[in-house]
């Protein structure tokens, strides 16, 4: 909640959706579980990444998108997250 753009609703929703962090071996797995990774299409010589898969909690994905928008676009302070 100390990050600009991440309010109590986003932090609480994230905590409630994850429930037990021990379920994920890597932090990258959380993004996959939320549907924040791109779809892959592979066949023969064709290999490309598509749009975000969108398989997960749509509400939480929307809240995280808003938080990222605030961090990248509206906040002028330099931080490690930017």
TORKOL-130269 format. One record per atom (N, C-alpha, C, O, CB): residue in one letter; residue number from 1; x, y, z. Coordinates in steps of 0.02 Angstrom, whole numbers, plus 50000, padded with zeros to 5 digits. Glycine has a CB too. Layout:
<sevex residuo="a" num="NUM" X="X" Y="Y" Z="Z"/>
...
This chain:
<sevex residuo="x" num="1" X="50041" Y="49940" Z="50000"/>
<sevex residuo="x" num="1" X="50000" Y="50000" Z="50000"/>
<sevex residuo="x" num="1" X="50043" Y="50063" Z="50000"/>
<sevex residuo="x" num="1" X="50017" Y="50117" Z="49988"/>
<sevex residuo="x" num="1" X="49954" Y="50000" Z="50060"/>
<sevex residuo="x" num="2" X="50108" Y="50056" Z="50013"/>
<sevex residuo="x" num="2" X="50150" Y="50115" Z="50012"/>
<sevex residuo="x" num="2" X="50170" Y="50136" Z="49941"/>
<sevex residuo="x" num="2" X="50199" Y="50189" Z="49932"/>
<sevex residuo="x" num="2" X="50213" Y="50102" Z="50052"/>
<sevex residuo="x" num="3" X="50153" Y="50096" Z="49892"/>
<sevex residuo="x" num="3" X="50168" Y="50112" Z="49822"/>
<sevex residuo="x" num="3" X="50114" Y="50159" Z="49796"/>
<sevex residuo="x" num="3" X="50055" Y="50145" Z="49806"/>
<sevex residuo="x" num="3" X="50172" Y="50047" Z="49779"/>
<sevex residuo="x" num="4" X="50132" Y="50214" Z="49763"/>
<sevex residuo="x" num="4" X="50081" Y="50259" Z="49735"/>
<sevex residuo="x" num="4" X="50038" Y="50222" Z="49684"/>
<sevex residuo="x" num="4" X="50064" Y="50188" Z="49641"/>
<sevex residuo="x" num="4" X="50114" Y="50321" Z="49703"/>
<sevex residuo="x" num="5" X="49973" Y="50230" Z="49689"/>
<sevex residuo="x" num="5" X="49928" Y="50198" Z="49642"/>
<sevex residuo="x" num="5" X="49900" Y="50132" Z="49668"/>
<sevex residuo="x" num="5" X="49851" Y="50107" Z="49640"/>
<sevex residuo="x" num="5" X="49963" Y="50185" Z="49578"/>
<sevex residuo="x" num="6" X="49930" Y="50105" Z="49720"/>
<sevex residuo="x" num="6" X="49904" Y="50043" Z="49749"/>
<sevex residuo="x" num="6" X="49870" Y="50062" Z="49815"/>
<sevex residuo="x" num="6" X="49903" Y="50076" Z="49865"/>
<sevex residuo="x" num="6" X="49962" Y="49990" Z="49761"/>
<sevex residuo="x" num="7" X="49805" Y="50062" Z="49814"/>
<sevex residuo="x" num="7" X="49767" Y="50080" Z="49873"/>
<sevex residuo="x" num="7" X="49746" Y="50018" Z="49912"/>
<sevex residuo="x" num="7" X="49767" Y="49962" Z="49896"/>
<sevex residuo="x" num="7" X="49705" Y="50121" Z="49853"/>
<sevex residuo="x" num="8" X="49706" Y="50028" Z="49962"/>
<sevex residuo="x" num="8" X="49685" Y="49973" Z="50005"/>
<sevex residuo="x" num="8" X="49645" Y="49921" Z="49967"/>
<sevex residuo="x" num="8" X="49651" Y="49861" Z="49982"/>
<sevex residuo="x" num="8" X="49644" Y="50000" Z="50064"/>
<sevex residuo="x" num="9" X="49605" Y="49941" Z="49919"/>
<sevex residuo="x" num="9" X="49563" Y="49894" Z="49882"/>
<sevex residuo="x" num="9" X="49607" Y="49848" Z="49839"/>
<sevex residuo="x" num="9" X="49596" Y="49788" Z="49837"/>
<sevex residuo="x" num="9" X="49513" Y="49932" Z="49838"/>
<sevex residuo="x" num="10" X="49657" Y="49876" Z="49806"/>
<sevex residuo="x" num="10" X="49702" Y="49836" Z="49764"/>
<sevex residuo="x" num="10" X="49742" Y="49788" Z="49807"/>
<sevex residuo="x" num="10" X="49748" Y="49729" Z="49791"/>
<sevex residuo="x" num="10" X="49749" Y="49880" Z="49723"/>
<sevex residuo="x" num="11" X="49770" Y="49813" Z="49862"/>
<sevex residuo="x" num="11" X="49811" Y="49770" Z="49905"/>
<sevex residuo="x" num="11" X="49769" Y="49714" Z="49937"/>
<sevex residuo="x" num="11" X="49792" Y="49658" Z="49941"/>
<sevex residuo="x" num="11" X="49843" Y="49812" Z="49960"/>
<sevex residuo="x" num="12" X="49709" Y="49730" Z="49958"/>
<sevex residuo="x" num="12" X="49666" Y="49680" Z="49989"/>
<sevex residuo="x" num="12" X="49642" Y="49629" Z="49938"/>
<sevex residuo="x" num="12" X="49640" Y="49569" Z="49952"/>
<sevex residuo="x" num="12" X="49606" Y="49714" Z="50022"/>
<sevex residuo="x" num="13" X="49625" Y="49652" Z="49878"/>
<sevex residuo="x" num="13" X="49603" Y="49606" Z="49825"/>
<sevex residuo="x" num="13" X="49659" Y="49559" Z="49806"/>
<sevex residuo="x" num="13" X="49647" Y="49499" Z="49795"/>
<sevex residuo="x" num="13" X="49579" Y="49644" Z="49764"/>
<sevex residuo="x" num="14" X="49720" Y="49584" Z="49801"/>
<sevex residuo="x" num="14" X="49778" Y="49543" Z="49783"/>
<sevex residuo="x" num="14" X="49790" Y="49490" Z="49837"/>
<sevex residuo="x" num="14" X="49801" Y="49431" Z="49822"/>
<sevex residuo="x" num="14" X="49841" Y="49586" Z="49774"/>
<sevex residuo="x" num="15" X="49788" Y="49511" Z="49900"/>
<sevex residuo="x" num="15" X="49799" Y="49465" Z="49956"/>
<sevex residuo="x" num="15" X="49744" Y="49412" Z="49958"/>
<sevex residuo="x" num="15" X="49759" Y="49353" Z="49971"/>
<sevex residuo="x" num="15" X="49801" Y="49502" Z="50022"/>
<sevex residuo="x" num="16" X="49683" Y="49431" Z="49947"/>
<sevex residuo="x" num="16" X="49627" Y="49384" Z="49949"/>
<sevex residuo="x" num="16" X="49630" Y="49335" Z="49890"/>
<sevex residuo="x" num="16" X="49612" Y="49276" Z="49898"/>
<sevex residuo="x" num="16" X="49560" Y="49420" Z="49948"/>
<sevex residuo="x" num="17" X="49652" Y="49357" Z="49832"/>
<sevex residuo="x" num="17" X="49655" Y="49314" Z="49774"/>
<sevex residuo="x" num="17" X="49711" Y="49263" Z="49780"/>
<sevex residuo="x" num="17" X="49703" Y="49205" Z="49760"/>
<sevex residuo="x" num="17" X="49663" Y="49355" Z="49710"/>
<sevex residuo="x" num="18" X="49767" Y="49283" Z="49807"/>
<sevex residuo="x" num="18" X="49825" Y="49238" Z="49812"/>
<sevex residuo="x" num="18" X="49815" Y="49187" Z="49868"/>
<sevex residuo="x" num="18" X="49837" Y="49130" Z="49861"/>
<sevex residuo="x" num="18" X="49889" Y="49279" Z="49825"/>
<sevex residuo="x" num="19" X="49783" Y="49207" Z="49922"/>
<sevex residuo="x" num="19" X="49771" Y="49165" Z="49981"/>
<sevex residuo="x" num="19" X="49836" Y="49141" Z="50013"/>
<sevex residuo="x" num="19" X="49856" Y="49168" Z="50064"/>
<sevex residuo="x" num="19" X="49727" Y="49106" Z="49963"/>
<sevex residuo="x" num="20" X="49868" Y="49091" Z="49985"/>
<sevex residuo="x" num="20" X="49928" Y="49062" Z="50014"/>
<sevex residuo="x" num="20" X="49986" Y="49068" Z="49964"/>
<sevex residuo="x" num="20" X="49987" Y="49033" Z="49914"/>
<sevex residuo="x" num="20" X="49917" Y="48988" Z="50034"/>
<sevex residuo="x" num="21" X="50034" Y="49113" Z="49977"/>
<sevex residuo="x" num="21" X="50090" Y="49122" Z="49930"/>
<sevex residuo="x" num="21" X="50132" Y="49059" Z="49921"/>
<sevex residuo="x" num="21" X="50168" Y="49053" Z="49871"/>
<sevex residuo="x" num="21" X="50134" Y="49178" Z="49954"/>
<sevex residuo="x" num="22" X="50128" Y="49012" Z="49966"/>
<sevex residuo="x" num="22" X="50167" Y="48950" Z="49961"/>
<sevex residuo="x" num="22" X="50142" Y="48906" Z="49903"/>
<sevex residuo="x" num="22" X="50176" Y="48859" Z="49883"/>
<sevex residuo="x" num="22" X="50163" Y="48910" Z="50026"/>
<sevex residuo="x" num="23" X="50084" Y="48922" Z="49875"/>
<sevex residuo="x" num="23" X="50058" Y="48885" Z="49817"/>
<sevex residuo="x" num="23" X="50098" Y="48897" Z="49754"/>
<sevex residuo="x" num="23" X="50093" Y="48859" Z="49706"/>
<sevex residuo="x" num="23" X="49985" Y="48903" Z="49806"/>
<sevex residuo="x" num="24" X="50138" Y="48950" Z="49753"/>
<sevex residuo="x" num="24" X="50176" Y="48969" Z="49694"/>
<sevex residuo="x" num="24" X="50250" Y="48960" Z="49708"/>
<sevex residuo="x" num="24" X="50277" Y="48988" Z="49756"/>
<sevex residuo="x" num="24" X="50160" Y="49041" Z="49673"/>
<sevex residuo="x" num="25" X="50285" Y="48922" Z="49665"/>
<sevex residuo="x" num="25" X="50356" Y="48911" Z="49674"/>
<sevex residuo="x" num="25" X="50396" Y="48974" Z="49656"/>
<sevex residuo="x" num="25" X="50446" Y="48989" Z="49688"/>
<sevex residuo="x" num="25" X="50380" Y="48852" Z="49632"/>
<sevex residuo="x" num="26" X="50374" Y="49009" Z="49604"/>
<sevex residuo="x" num="26" X="50408" Y="49069" Z="49581"/>
<sevex residuo="x" num="26" X="50358" Y="49127" Z="49579"/>
<sevex residuo="x" num="26" X="50298" Y="49116" Z="49571"/>
<sevex residuo="x" num="26" X="50440" Y="49058" Z="49511"/>
<sevex residuo="x" num="27" X="50383" Y="49187" Z="49586"/>
<sevex residuo="x" num="27" X="50339" Y="49246" Z="49582"/>
<sevex residuo="x" num="27" X="50310" Y="49253" Z="49511"/>
<sevex residuo="x" num="27" X="50256" Y="49281" Z="49503"/>
<sevex residuo="x" num="27" X="50376" Y="49310" Z="49602"/>
<sevex residuo="x" num="28" X="50345" Y="49229" Z="49461"/>
<sevex residuo="x" num="28" X="50321" Y="49232" Z="49392"/>
<sevex residuo="x" num="28" X="50257" Y="49192" Z="49383"/>
<sevex residuo="x" num="28" X="50216" Y="49207" Z="49340"/>
<sevex residuo="x" num="28" X="50376" Y="49207" Z="49344"/>
<sevex residuo="x" num="29" X="50249" Y="49140" Z="49423"/>
<sevex residuo="x" num="29" X="50190" Y="49097" Z="49419"/>
<sevex residuo="x" num="29" X="50126" Y="49134" Z="49438"/>
<sevex residuo="x" num="29" X="50072" Y="49115" Z="49416"/>
<sevex residuo="x" num="29" X="50199" Y="49037" Z="49462"/>
<sevex residuo="x" num="30" X="50132" Y="49185" Z="49479"/>
<sevex residuo="x" num="30" X="50073" Y="49224" Z="49499"/>
<sevex residuo="x" num="30" X="50044" Y="49260" Z="49439"/>
<sevex residuo="x" num="30" X="49983" Y="49262" Z="49430"/>
<sevex residuo="x" num="30" X="50091" Y="49274" Z="49555"/>
<sevex residuo="x" num="31" X="50087" Y="49289" Z="49397"/>
<sevex residuo="x" num="31" X="50063" Y="49323" Z="49337"/>
<sevex residuo="x" num="31" X="50029" Y="49275" Z="49289"/>
<sevex residuo="x" num="31" X="49979" Y="49293" Z="49258"/>
<sevex residuo="x" num="31" X="50122" Y="49356" Z="49301"/>
<sevex residuo="x" num="32" X="50055" Y="49215" Z="49283"/>
<sevex residuo="x" num="32" X="50024" Y="49165" Z="49240"/>
<sevex residuo="x" num="32" X="49956" Y="49146" Z="49268"/>
<sevex residuo="x" num="32" X="49907" Y="49140" Z="49231"/>
<sevex residuo="x" num="32" X="50068" Y="49102" Z="49234"/>
<sevex residuo="x" num="33" X="49952" Y="49137" Z="49334"/>
<sevex residuo="x" num="33" X="49889" Y="49118" Z="49366"/>
<sevex residuo="x" num="33" X="49836" Y="49172" Z="49358"/>
<sevex residuo="x" num="33" X="49776" Y="49157" Z="49353"/>
<sevex residuo="x" num="33" X="49901" Y="49103" Z="49441"/>
<sevex residuo="x" num="34" X="49857" Y="49235" Z="49358"/>
<sevex residuo="x" num="34" X="49809" Y="49290" Z="49350"/>
<sevex residuo="x" num="34" X="49791" Y="49304" Z="49277"/>
<sevex residuo="x" num="34" X="49746" Y="49343" Z="49264"/>
<sevex residuo="x" num="34" X="49838" Y="49353" Z="49380"/>
<sevex residuo="x" num="35" X="49825" Y="49272" Z="49230"/>
<sevex residuo="x" num="35" X="49810" Y="49283" Z="49160"/>
<sevex residuo="x" num="35" X="49846" Y="49342" Z="49131"/>
<sevex residuo="x" num="35" X="49822" Y="49372" Z="49082"/>
<sevex residuo="x" num="35" X="49737" Y="49292" Z="49151"/>
<sevex residuo="x" num="36" X="49903" Y="49360" Z="49159"/>
<sevex residuo="x" num="36" X="49941" Y="49418" Z="49136"/>
<sevex residuo="x" num="36" X="49996" Y="49400" Z="49086"/>
<sevex residuo="x" num="36" X="50038" Y="49442" Z="49070"/>
<sevex residuo="x" num="36" X="49971" Y="49454" Z="49194"/>
<sevex residuo="x" num="37" X="49997" Y="49339" Z="49063"/>
<sevex residuo="x" num="37" X="50047" Y="49319" Z="49014"/>
<sevex residuo="x" num="37" X="50015" Y="49316" Z="48945"/>
<sevex residuo="x" num="37" X="49954" Y="49313" Z="48938"/>
<sevex residuo="x" num="37" X="50078" Y="49250" Z="49032"/>
<sevex residuo="x" num="38" X="50056" Y="49319" Z="48894"/>
<sevex residuo="x" num="38" X="50030" Y="49318" Z="48826"/>
<sevex residuo="x" num="38" X="50017" Y="49247" Z="48803"/>
<sevex residuo="x" num="38" X="50050" Y="49200" Z="48824"/>
<sevex residuo="x" num="38" X="50079" Y="49353" Z="48779"/>
<sevex residuo="x" num="39" X="49968" Y="49241" Z="48759"/>
<sevex residuo="x" num="39" X="49955" Y="49176" Z="48728"/>
<sevex residuo="x" num="39" X="50008" Y="49163" Z="48675"/>
<sevex residuo="x" num="39" X="50030" Y="49209" Z="48641"/>
<sevex residuo="x" num="39" X="49883" Y="49175" Z="48696"/>
<sevex residuo="x" num="40" X="50028" Y="49102" Z="48669"/>
<sevex residuo="x" num="40" X="50076" Y="49083" Z="48617"/>
<sevex residuo="x" num="40" X="50040" Y="49044" Z="48563"/>
<sevex residuo="x" num="40" X="49994" Y="49006" Z="48576"/>
<sevex residuo="x" num="40" X="50134" Y="49041" Z="48646"/>
<sevex residuo="x" num="41" X="50062" Y="49056" Z="48502"/>
<sevex residuo="x" num="41" X="50036" Y="49018" Z="48446"/>
<sevex residuo="x" num="41" X="50097" Y="48990" Z="48409"/>
<sevex residuo="x" num="41" X="50138" Y="49028" Z="48384"/>
<sevex residuo="x" num="41" X="49992" Y="49063" Z="48398"/>
<sevex residuo="x" num="42" X="50102" Y="48924" Z="48407"/>
<sevex residuo="x" num="42" X="50158" Y="48892" Z="48374"/>
<sevex residuo="x" num="42" X="50133" Y="48838" Z="48327"/>
<sevex residuo="x" num="42" X="50093" Y="48796" Z="48346"/>
<sevex residuo="x" num="42" X="50207" Y="48862" Z="48426"/>
<sevex residuo="x" num="43" X="50157" Y="48840" Z="48267"/>
<sevex residuo="x" num="43" X="50144" Y="48787" Z="48219"/>
<sevex residuo="x" num="43" X="50195" Y="48792" Z="48164"/>
<sevex residuo="x" num="43" X="50202" Y="48845" Z="48133"/>
<sevex residuo="x" num="43" X="50072" Y="48792" Z="48191"/>
<sevex residuo="x" num="44" X="50231" Y="48739" Z="48151"/>
<sevex residuo="x" num="44" X="50281" Y="48740" Z="48098"/>
<sevex residuo="x" num="44" X="50332" Y="48795" Z="48109"/>
<sevex residuo="x" num="44" X="50367" Y="48796" Z="48160"/>
<sevex residuo="x" num="44" X="50249" Y="48749" Z="48031"/>
<sevex residuo="x" num="45" X="50336" Y="48842" Z="48063"/>
<sevex residuo="x" num="45" X="50383" Y="48897" Z="48068"/>
<sevex residuo="x" num="45" X="50353" Y="48958" Z="48101"/>
<sevex residuo="x" num="45" X="50389" Y="49007" Z="48115"/>
<sevex residuo="x" num="45" X="50409" Y="48915" Z="48000"/>
<sevex residuo="x" num="46" X="50288" Y="48957" Z="48115"/>
<sevex residuo="x" num="46" X="50254" Y="49014" Z="48145"/>
<sevex residuo="x" num="46" X="50260" Y="49010" Z="48221"/>
<sevex residuo="x" num="46" X="50245" Y="48958" Z="48250"/>
<sevex residuo="x" num="46" X="50179" Y="49017" Z="48123"/>
<sevex residuo="x" num="47" X="50282" Y="49064" Z="48251"/>
<sevex residuo="x" num="47" X="50288" Y="49067" Z="48324"/>
<sevex residuo="x" num="47" X="50280" Y="49139" Z="48345"/>
<sevex residuo="x" num="47" X="50324" Y="49181" Z="48333"/>
<sevex residuo="x" num="47" X="50357" Y="49038" Z="48349"/>
<sevex residuo="x" num="48" X="50224" Y="49155" Z="48375"/>
<sevex residuo="x" num="48" X="50215" Y="49223" Z="48398"/>
<sevex residuo="x" num="48" X="50176" Y="49225" Z="48464"/>
<sevex residuo="x" num="48" X="50139" Y="49179" Z="48480"/>
<sevex residuo="x" num="48" X="50179" Y="49264" Z="48346"/>
<sevex residuo="x" num="49" X="50187" Y="49279" Z="48500"/>
<sevex residuo="x" num="49" X="50150" Y="49291" Z="48562"/>
<sevex residuo="x" num="49" X="50090" Y="49335" Z="48546"/>
<sevex residuo="x" num="49" X="50096" Y="49385" Z="48510"/>
<sevex residuo="x" num="49" X="50195" Y="49324" Z="48616"/>
<sevex residuo="x" num="50" X="50033" Y="49316" Z="48572"/>
<sevex residuo="x" num="50" X="49973" Y="49354" Z="48559"/>
<sevex residuo="x" num="50" X="49959" Y="49404" Z="48615"/>
<sevex residuo="x" num="50" X="50005" Y="49429" Z="48647"/>
<sevex residuo="x" num="50" X="49914" Y="49308" Z="48551"/>
<sevex residuo="x" num="51" X="49896" Y="49418" Z="48625"/>
<sevex residuo="x" num="51" X="49875" Y="49464" Z="48677"/>
<sevex residuo="x" num="51" X="49873" Y="49428" Z="48744"/>
<sevex residuo="x" num="51" X="49882" Y="49368" Z="48747"/>
<sevex residuo="x" num="51" X="49806" Y="49495" Z="48661"/>
<sevex residuo="x" num="52" X="49861" Y="49465" Z="48797"/>
<sevex residuo="x" num="52" X="49856" Y="49437" Z="48864"/>
<sevex residuo="x" num="52" X="49800" Y="49385" Z="48863"/>
<sevex residuo="x" num="52" X="49747" Y="49396" Z="48835"/>
<sevex residuo="x" num="52" X="49843" Y="49492" Z="48917"/>
<sevex residuo="x" num="53" X="49814" Y="49328" Z="48895"/>
<sevex residuo="x" num="53" X="49767" Y="49272" Z="48892"/>
<sevex residuo="x" num="53" X="49701" Y="49288" Z="48927"/>
<sevex residuo="x" num="53" X="49648" Y="49266" Z="48905"/>
<sevex residuo="x" num="53" X="49798" Y="49211" Z="48924"/>
<sevex residuo="x" num="54" X="49703" Y="49326" Z="48982"/>
<sevex residuo="x" num="54" X="49641" Y="49346" Z="49016"/>
<sevex residuo="x" num="54" X="49608" Y="49290" Z="49054"/>
<sevex residuo="x" num="54" X="49548" Y="49294" Z="49067"/>
<sevex residuo="x" num="54" X="49594" Y="49374" Z="48966"/>
<sevex residuo="x" num="55" X="49645" Y="49239" Z="49072"/>
<sevex residuo="x" num="55" X="49616" Y="49183" Z="49109"/>
<sevex residuo="x" num="55" X="49633" Y="49191" Z="49183"/>
<sevex residuo="x" num="55" X="49686" Y="49169" Z="49204"/>
<sevex residuo="x" num="55" X="49642" Y="49115" Z="49083"/>
<sevex residuo="x" num="56" X="49592" Y="49220" Z="49219"/>
<sevex residuo="x" num="56" X="49605" Y="49231" Z="49290"/>
<sevex residuo="x" num="56" X="49554" Y="49280" Z="49316"/>
<sevex residuo="x" num="56" X="49501" Y="49290" Z="49287"/>
<sevex residuo="x" num="56" X="49677" Y="49256" Z="49302"/>
<sevex residuo="x" num="57" X="49571" Y="49310" Z="49372"/>
<sevex residuo="x" num="57" X="49526" Y="49357" Z="49404"/>
<sevex residuo="x" num="57" X="49527" Y="49424" Z="49366"/>
<sevex residuo="x" num="57" X="49575" Y="49462" Z="49370"/>
<sevex residuo="x" num="57" X="49547" Y="49368" Z="49478"/>
<sevex residuo="x" num="58" X="49474" Y="49437" Z="49328"/>
<sevex residuo="x" num="58" X="49471" Y="49497" Z="49287"/>
<sevex residuo="x" num="58" X="49470" Y="49560" Z="49329"/>
<sevex residuo="x" num="58" X="49499" Y="49611" Z="49309"/>
<sevex residuo="x" num="58" X="49409" Y="49495" Z="49242"/>
<sevex residuo="x" num="59" X="49437" Y="49558" Z="49386"/>
<sevex residuo="x" num="59" X="49434" Y="49617" Z="49430"/>
<sevex residuo="x" num="59" X="49503" Y="49635" Z="49456"/>
<sevex residuo="x" num="59" X="49523" Y="49694" Z="49454"/>
<sevex residuo="x" num="59" X="49386" Y="49604" Z="49489"/>
<sevex residuo="x" num="60" X="49540" Y="49586" Z="49480"/>
<sevex residuo="x" num="60" X="49607" Y="49599" Z="49505"/>
<sevex residuo="x" num="60" X="49654" Y="49621" Z="49450"/>
<sevex residuo="x" num="60" X="49696" Y="49665" Z="49460"/>
<sevex residuo="x" num="60" X="49635" Y="49537" Z="49539"/>
<sevex residuo="x" num="61" X="49647" Y="49592" Z="49391"/>
<sevex residuo="x" num="61" X="49688" Y="49612" Z="49334"/>
<sevex residuo="x" num="61" X="49675" Y="49686" Z="49316"/>
<sevex residuo="x" num="61" X="49722" Y="49722" Z="49299"/>
<sevex residuo="x" num="61" X="49673" Y="49566" Z="49273"/>
<sevex residuo="x" num="62" X="49613" Y="49707" Z="49320"/>
<sevex residuo="x" num="62" X="49596" Y="49778" Z="49308"/>
<sevex residuo="x" num="62" X="49626" Y="49824" Z="49360"/>
<sevex residuo="x" num="62" X="49650" Y="49878" Z="49343"/>
<sevex residuo="x" num="62" X="49521" Y="49786" Z="49306"/>
<sevex residuo="x" num="63" X="49623" Y="49803" Z="49423"/>
<sevex residuo="x" num="63" X="49652" Y="49844" Z="49477"/>
<sevex residuo="x" num="63" X="49728" Y="49850" Z="49468"/>
<sevex residuo="x" num="63" X="49756" Y="49904" Z="49478"/>
<sevex residuo="x" num="63" X="49635" Y="49814" Z="49545"/>
<sevex residuo="x" num="64" X="49761" Y="49796" Z="49451"/>
<sevex residuo="x" num="64" X="49833" Y="49798" Z="49441"/>
<sevex residuo="x" num="64" X="49851" Y="49841" Z="49380"/>
<sevex residuo="x" num="64" X="49903" Y="49875" Z="49381"/>
<sevex residuo="x" num="64" X="49861" Y="49727" Z="49432"/>
<sevex residuo="x" num="65" X="49810" Y="49839" Z="49329"/>
<sevex residuo="x" num="65" X="49821" Y="49881" Z="49270"/>
<sevex residuo="x" num="65" X="49818" Y="49955" Z="49289"/>
<sevex residuo="x" num="65" X="49859" Y="49995" Z="49267"/>
<sevex residuo="x" num="65" X="49770" Y="49865" Z="49214"/>
<sevex residuo="x" num="66" X="49769" Y="49973" Z="49329"/>
<sevex residuo="x" num="66" X="49762" Y="50043" Z="49351"/>
<sevex residuo="x" num="66" X="49822" Y="50063" Z="49393"/>
<sevex residuo="x" num="66" X="49847" Y="50119" Z="49387"/>
<sevex residuo="x" num="66" X="49697" Y="50053" Z="49391"/>
<sevex residuo="x" num="67" X="49846" Y="50018" Z="49436"/>
<sevex residuo="x" num="67" X="49904" Y="50034" Z="49478"/>
<sevex residuo="x" num="67" X="49966" Y="50045" Z="49435"/>
<sevex residuo="x" num="67" X="50006" Y="50090" Z="49448"/>
<sevex residuo="x" num="67" X="49917" Y="49977" Z="49529"/>
<sevex residuo="x" num="68" X="49975" Y="50004" Z="49384"/>
<sevex residuo="x" num="68" X="50033" Y="50011" Z="49340"/>
<sevex residuo="x" num="68" X="50028" Y="50076" Z="49301"/>
<sevex residuo="x" num="68" X="50079" Y="50110" Z="49291"/>
<sevex residuo="x" num="68" X="50038" Y="49952" Z="49292"/>
<sevex residuo="x" num="69" X="49969" Y="50095" Z="49279"/>
<sevex residuo="x" num="69" X="49959" Y="50158" Z="49243"/>
<sevex residuo="x" num="69" X="49979" Y="50217" Z="49286"/>
<sevex residuo="x" num="69" X="50012" Y="50263" Z="49262"/>
<sevex residuo="x" num="69" X="49887" Y="50165" Z="49221"/>
<sevex residuo="x" num="70" X="49961" Y="50215" Z="49350"/>
<sevex residuo="x" num="70" X="49979" Y="50270" Z="49395"/>
<sevex residuo="x" num="70" X="50054" Y="50272" Z="49406"/>
<sevex residuo="x" num="70" X="50084" Y="50325" Z="49405"/>
<sevex residuo="x" num="70" X="49942" Y="50262" Z="49463"/>
<sevex residuo="x" num="71" X="50085" Y="50214" Z="49415"/>
<sevex residuo="x" num="71" X="50157" Y="50211" Z="49428"/>
<sevex residuo="x" num="71" X="50196" Y="50236" Z="49367"/>
<sevex residuo="x" num="71" X="50244" Y="50274" Z="49375"/>
<sevex residuo="x" num="71" X="50179" Y="50140" Z="49445"/>
<sevex residuo="x" num="72" X="50177" Y="50216" Z="49307"/>
<sevex residuo="x" num="72" X="50215" Y="50233" Z="49248"/>
<sevex residuo="x" num="72" X="50198" Y="50301" Z="49218"/>
<sevex residuo="x" num="72" X="50243" Y="50334" Z="49191"/>
<sevex residuo="x" num="72" X="50205" Y="50180" Z="49196"/>
<sevex residuo="x" num="73" X="50136" Y="50322" Z="49223"/>
<sevex residuo="x" num="73" X="50116" Y="50382" Z="49187"/>
<sevex residuo="x" num="73" X="50106" Y="50443" Z="49233"/>
<sevex residuo="x" num="73" X="50125" Y="50498" Z="49214"/>
<sevex residuo="x" num="73" X="50053" Y="50370" Z="49151"/>
<sevex residuo="x" num="74" X="50078" Y="50434" Z="49290"/>
<sevex residuo="x" num="74" X="50058" Y="50491" Z="49330"/>
<sevex residuo="x" num="74" X="50107" Y="50509" Z="49385"/>
<sevex residuo="x" num="74" X="50107" Y="50566" Z="49408"/>
<sevex residuo="x" num="74" X="49992" Y="50479" Z="49360"/>
<sevex residuo="x" num="75" X="50149" Y="50462" Z="49406"/>
<sevex residuo="x" num="75" X="50196" Y="50476" Z="49460"/>
<sevex residuo="x" num="75" X="50261" Y="50500" Z="49430"/>
<sevex residuo="x" num="75" X="50288" Y="50469" Z="49385"/>
<sevex residuo="x" num="75" X="50208" Y="50413" Z="49503"/>
<sevex residuo="x" num="76" X="50286" Y="50556" Z="49454"/>
<sevex residuo="x" num="76" X="50347" Y="50586" Z="49427"/>
<sevex residuo="x" num="76" X="50408" Y="50569" Z="49468"/>
<sevex residuo="x" num="76" X="50464" Y="50581" Z="49446"/>
<sevex residuo="x" num="76" X="50339" Y="50660" Z="49422"/>
<sevex residuo="x" num="77" X="50399" Y="50541" Z="49528"/>
<sevex residuo="x" num="77" X="50455" Y="50524" Z="49570"/>
<sevex residuo="x" num="77" X="50490" Y="50461" Z="49543"/>
<sevex residuo="x" num="77" X="50457" Y="50414" Z="49521"/>
<sevex residuo="x" num="77" X="50432" Y="50512" Z="49643"/>
<sevex residuo="x" num="78" X="50555" Y="50461" Z="49545"/>
<sevex residuo="x" num="78" X="50593" Y="50402" Z="49523"/>
<sevex residuo="x" num="78" X="50588" Y="50349" Z="49577"/>
<sevex residuo="x" num="78" X="50593" Y="50362" Z="49636"/>
<sevex residuo="x" num="78" X="50667" Y="50421" Z="49509"/>
<sevex residuo="x" num="79" X="50579" Y="50288" Z="49554"/>
<sevex residuo="x" num="79" X="50576" Y="50232" Z="49600"/>
<sevex residuo="x" num="79" X="50602" Y="50169" Z="49565"/>
<sevex residuo="x" num="79" X="50609" Y="50169" Z="49504"/>
<sevex residuo="x" num="79" X="50504" Y="50220" Z="49627"/>
<sevex residuo="x" num="80" X="50615" Y="50117" Z="49603"/>
<sevex residuo="x" num="80" X="50639" Y="50055" Z="49575"/>
<sevex residuo="x" num="80" X="50585" Y="50022" Z="49532"/>
<sevex residuo="x" num="80" X="50601" Y="49984" Z="49486"/>
<sevex residuo="x" num="80" X="50661" Y="50007" Z="49630"/>
<sevex residuo="x" num="81" X="50522" Y="50035" Z="49547"/>
<sevex residuo="x" num="81" X="50467" Y="50005" Z="49508"/>
<sevex residuo="x" num="81" X="50463" Y="50033" Z="49438"/>
<sevex residuo="x" num="81" X="50444" Y="49998" Z="49392"/>
<sevex residuo="x" num="81" X="50401" Y="50014" Z="49544"/>
<sevex residuo="x" num="82" X="50479" Y="50096" Z="49430"/>
<sevex residuo="x" num="82" X="50476" Y="50127" Z="49364"/>
<sevex residuo="x" num="82" X="50532" Y="50100" Z="49322"/>
<sevex residuo="x" num="82" X="50539" Y="50120" Z="49264"/>
<sevex residuo="x" num="82" X="50481" Y="50203" Z="49368"/>
